[in-house]
Amino acid sequence: MRKIPFGPNYDEMLNPEKIDSEIRKEALKALKDSELDPINLFNITWKDDNNNVRKIVLPKELTGVDANIVVMLGKGFPSGSHKVGPAYSTLIEGCVDGDINPGEHTILGPSTGNFGIGVSYICNLMGYEAVVIMPDNMSKERYERIQKYGAKLDLTPGSESDVILTLERTYKLKENPKNRALAQFELFPNYRFHRYVTGNSAVEAVKGIGNGRVACYCSAPGSAGTLAAGDELKKVFPECKIAALEPYECSTLANGGRGQHRIEGIGDKMCTLIHNVLNTDFVVLIKDEETVQGLKVIHDGTEALVELGIERSTAEYMKELFGPSGICNILGAIKMAKYLKLGPDDNVVTIATDSFDRYNSVMENLNERYLEVEGFVLKRWAKDIFLHQQDDYVYDYRRKDHKEKLFNQKEKDWLKFGYTKEYLDSMKSEDFWENEYSKVLYYNKKIKELR
Ligand SMILES: Cc1ncc(COP(=O)(O)O)c(C=O)c1O
């Protein structure tokens, strides 16, 4: 059996300054010149070379709200999205547990894209064969990247909201004892990575901004891993409200909706197993076309943005930072800042999972669908979509009967995969989530010992 190349533990992903300084230096160099060097495992972090969280505070000329909207940027992670974090965490926990061994097991990654890219990348670095199971109708840049990193593709019919088919396919492939699934929708390393690493990075990200606290955290769940950062934020800032955003066209949490939509990476027609619904205060619906139009404004509408009063350098800098789900999160943050009537001292934190580099084809498609995407149209869109975004389609989920609705959705989605009612009921207690979270300490220790 080959030796497992261990990377950082959770603590080092949150605090990369704790990594041996020579290794960190080498890793930062590899991030620029040698993407497939396994030392890049040590670049799985929200922090830049100076150990600051990569983020942007959006200009108020764009958001039209007094509150500070702080967007954490996933672009700087190796492979170009933060989804590499859950992929690595799930694989390394499996290695620590002795459940996954190189040369013996093939890794399965059910995904709509970015998790698959992360799985393919991580398996390349750690010496595993990988198969990514995903719908056949996602942006073509995703398939290209997965193949570039070496994983095989196993495609199921459909697009974003057909992810359940990828799960069913994964369950079938798992019958082969050689296969191990990094099941992002149901395994808790995804929860642990985001609650510990993303959540505590968010706490740092707001230092020196407004009152230095977080009034609201917004995230559109795919697997709902990223949403788990909110659990940590609520612990640190008890007043923090958590909003789960969904496509208006596929409003599963809000009202069981199950339509097709264009926001790649989110709105997967389910309440995932790792979604702690106890902490979901609001469900907010975002129109998918607004996210694609909004992306067009940010990417191609520099002049329109400058006319709104945004500094040219900021408008230029923003061009590459977001994909449609990042725009979705920004629109959710604007809605929540309005809905909660937040002021200049208040911070809303949200996330850009990936960036523009995998959405050229989405822009080409938009250009084909619209007869006019001239400067004056982009200016109108900038105003309509960002500046004048309304606080409509915000549903308050703090009441017990609303939580019950989400628990019922979870049962509907997961009993069929063999989870018992008793297990699902145990998730109705905070203790369940604290217990899962506390395992971070065990894995921190074990990863260091085995390295
Ligand atoms: C582009 C994009 N945005 C958002 C998400 C949702 O993140 P999470 O799965 O942590 O809920 C994903 C997940 O793959 C994604 O690829």
The ligand as an ORCA input file, in Angstrom:
! r2SCAN-3c Opt
* xyz 0 1
  C     -20.768     27.677     -7.791
  C     -21.294     27.131     -6.518
  N     -21.954     27.933     -5.682
  C     -22.483     27.495     -4.523
  C     -22.355     26.177     -4.154
  C     -23.024     25.720     -2.895
  O     -22.107     25.419     -1.882
  P     -22.458     24.292     -0.832
  O     -22.404     22.980     -1.552
  O     -21.388     24.403      0.194
  O     -23.796     24.566     -0.298
  C     -21.658     25.292     -4.980
  C     -21.521     23.888     -4.644
  O     -21.004     23.095     -5.375
  C     -21.116     25.782     -6.193
  O     -20.458     24.990     -7.030
*
